[in-house]
Amino acid sequence: MTQLSNNRTPRRGRVFPERRLSPEEIARRKVEGKAFVKRCRLVFDRIQPELIKNNYDWFIIIEPKNGDYIIAPNETVARQKAREQFGSKMRIMMRINLVADFPAGVLTLG
Protein backbone atom coordinates (compact mmCIF):
# COMPACT_ATOMS: atom_id res chain seq x y z
CA MET A 1 0.00 0.00 0.00
CA THR A 2 1.24 3.45 -0.88
CA GLN A 3 1.23 6.02 1.86
CA LEU A 4 0.30 9.55 0.87
CA SER A 5 2.33 12.40 2.26
CA ASN A 6 0.89 15.79 3.06
CA ASN A 7 3.74 18.12 2.13
CA ARG A 8 1.47 20.83 0.77
CA THR A 9 1.50 24.03 2.81
CA PRO A 10 -1.72 26.03 2.91
CA ARG A 11 -1.76 29.48 1.34
CA ARG A 12 -2.06 32.33 3.77
CA GLY A 13 -3.43 35.76 2.99
CA ARG A 14 -5.36 37.17 0.07
CA VAL A 15 -5.32 35.65 -3.39
CA PHE A 16 -4.84 39.10 -4.96
CA PRO A 17 -3.09 41.24 -2.32
CA GLU A 18 -2.73 44.16 -4.75
CA ARG A 19 -6.53 44.51 -4.96
CA ARG A 20 -7.15 45.72 -1.42
CA LEU A 21 -9.65 48.45 -0.70
CA SER A 22 -8.67 51.37 1.47
CA PRO A 23 -10.64 51.96 4.68
CA GLU A 24 -12.04 55.14 3.10
CA GLU A 25 -13.32 53.19 0.09
CA ILE A 26 -14.91 50.56 2.34
CA ALA A 27 -16.63 53.30 4.37
CA ARG A 28 -17.80 55.06 1.19
CA ARG A 29 -19.29 51.85 -0.20
CA LYS A 30 -21.04 51.13 3.08
CA VAL A 31 -22.63 54.60 3.12
CA GLU A 32 -23.69 54.27 -0.53
CA GLY A 33 -25.23 50.86 0.19
CA LYS A 34 -27.23 52.17 3.13
CA ALA A 35 -28.45 55.14 1.07
CA PHE A 36 -29.48 52.78 -1.74
CA VAL A 37 -31.47 50.55 0.61
CA LYS A 38 -33.10 53.63 2.15
CA ARG A 39 -34.24 54.88 -1.29
CA CYS A 40 -35.62 51.43 -2.11
CA ARG A 41 -37.39 51.25 1.22
CA LEU A 42 -39.09 54.60 0.58
CA VAL A 43 -40.48 53.30 -2.72
CA PHE A 44 -41.56 50.05 -1.06
CA ASP A 45 -43.29 51.80 1.85
CA ARG A 46 -45.21 53.97 -0.61
CA ILE A 47 -46.57 51.07 -2.73
CA GLN A 48 -46.74 48.24 -0.18
CA PRO A 49 -50.24 48.96 1.23
CA GLU A 50 -51.92 48.62 -2.17
CA LEU A 51 -49.86 45.61 -3.28
CA ILE A 52 -50.20 43.56 -0.09
CA LYS A 53 -53.95 43.11 -0.61
CA ASN A 54 -53.74 41.05 -3.80
CA ASN A 55 -50.07 40.05 -3.97
CA TYR A 56 -49.21 38.89 -0.46
CA ASP A 57 -45.86 37.07 -0.25
CA TRP A 58 -44.98 37.83 -3.87
CA PHE A 59 -41.56 39.13 -4.84
CA ILE A 60 -40.92 42.75 -5.73
CA ILE A 61 -37.80 44.12 -7.38
CA ILE A 62 -37.30 47.87 -7.08
CA GLU A 63 -35.06 50.16 -9.11
CA PRO A 64 -35.00 53.30 -6.94
CA LYS A 65 -33.69 55.94 -9.38
CA ASN A 66 -37.04 56.27 -11.14
CA GLY A 67 -39.20 54.25 -8.73
CA ASP A 68 -39.95 51.43 -11.18
CA TYR A 69 -40.73 48.01 -9.79
CA ILE A 70 -41.65 44.51 -10.90
CA ILE A 71 -43.79 42.02 -9.00
CA ALA A 72 -44.02 38.28 -9.57
CA PRO A 73 -45.23 35.30 -7.54
CA ASN A 74 -41.99 33.42 -8.19
CA GLU A 75 -38.42 34.58 -7.43
CA THR A 76 -37.04 33.16 -10.67
CA VAL A 77 -39.67 34.91 -12.77
CA ALA A 78 -39.09 38.17 -10.90
CA ARG A 79 -35.34 38.00 -11.55
CA GLN A 80 -35.90 37.25 -15.22
CA LYS A 81 -38.34 40.16 -15.67
CA ALA A 82 -35.97 42.51 -13.82
CA ARG A 83 -33.05 41.47 -16.02
CA GLU A 84 -35.13 42.24 -19.11
CA GLN A 85 -36.44 45.59 -17.88
CA PHE A 86 -33.55 47.01 -15.85
CA GLY A 87 -30.51 45.39 -17.42
CA SER A 88 -27.48 45.75 -15.16
CA LYS A 89 -28.84 48.62 -13.02
CA MET A 90 -28.66 48.16 -9.27
CA ARG A 91 -31.92 46.98 -7.78
CA ILE A 92 -33.22 45.27 -4.67
CA MET A 93 -35.52 42.29 -4.18
CA MET A 94 -38.01 42.07 -1.32
CA ARG A 95 -41.08 40.06 -0.35
CA ILE A 96 -44.45 41.78 -0.24
CA ASN A 97 -45.57 40.97 3.29
CA LEU A 98 -45.83 42.63 6.67
CA VAL A 99 -42.15 42.12 7.49
CA ALA A 100 -40.72 43.04 4.04
CA ASP A 101 -37.63 40.92 4.40
CA PHE A 102 -34.73 40.96 1.96
CA PRO A 103 -34.31 37.38 0.71
CA ALA A 104 -31.89 38.24 -2.06
CA GLY A 105 -30.49 41.59 -0.96
CA VAL A 106 -29.07 44.01 -3.45
CA LEU A 107 -28.98 42.70 -7.00
CA THR A 108 -26.35 43.99 -9.37
CA LEU A 109 -26.06 41.15 -11.85
CA GLY A 110 -27.41 41.70 -15.34
N, C-alpha and C positions, 0 to 999 in steps of 0.2 A: 504494500500500500504506500502511496506517495503522500508525504506530509506537506501541507501547504504552509508557506511562511508568510507572515504578515509584515513585510518590510516597508510597506507604503506608509508615508507620514501624511497626516491630514493637513489640508491647506488651512491656513489661518488668515483672517482678514478678509477684505473685500475682493471680489473678483476683478473689478475695475477701480483701483484706488484713485485714479486720476479723475474720476467722475463724481467726486464728492460735492455735496451742496454746502454752501456756507450757512452758518446759523441765521444770517439775515435773510437768505433765500428761503430757508425752511419756515421762518416766521412769516415772511410775505405770503408764501403759499398757503399757510394755515389761515391767515386773515382772509385771503381771497376765497378759500373754500367755505369759511363760515359765512361770508357775505353772499356767496352763491346760494347756499342752503337757505339763508334768510329770505332772499328774493323768491326762491321757489316756494318757500313756506307761505309767503304773502299771497302768491297766486293760488296755492292750494286752499288756504283758509277762506279766500273769496269765493271759490267755486264749489267747495266741499258740501255745503248744506244742500244745494240743489242736486248734486250728483249722488249723494248717499242714499237718497230715496229709492232710486231705481237701479243703481249700480253698486250696491253694497259688496265689499270685498273684491271689487275689480281692481285692476292695475291702472295707474295713471302715470304718464311720463310727461314732465313739464319742461319746457324750454323757456327760461325766465326773461330773456331779453325782450321778447314781444308778447309774452303771456300765452303762447300757444300750448296746447296740451292734446294728448291722445289718451283715450281710455279703451281698454279691452278686457274681456273676462279671463284671458290667459296671458301669462307672462311672456311666453314665446311670441305670441301674436303681437303683443304690445311692443316688444323690442323690434320686431320686423317692421311694423308700421312706423315706429320712430326713426329707424334707419332710413326708410324711404322718404319720410317727410323732412327730417332735420339733418340728415347726412352725418357729418362728424362734429356737429355743434355739441357743446356740453349740455347735458340734461340730467334730470333726476327721476328716479322711479319710486313711486309710493303705492300703498294700498289705500283704497277708498274705504275707510272704516272709521270708527270713533277714535282709534289710537293713532292712525296715520303713520304706521311704522315704515322704515326704509329697508325693504328686503334686499334691494340691489345697490343702494347707495348712488353715488354720482356715476353717471355713465358718460364715457368719453369716446368709446369705440364707435367706429362708423358703421 
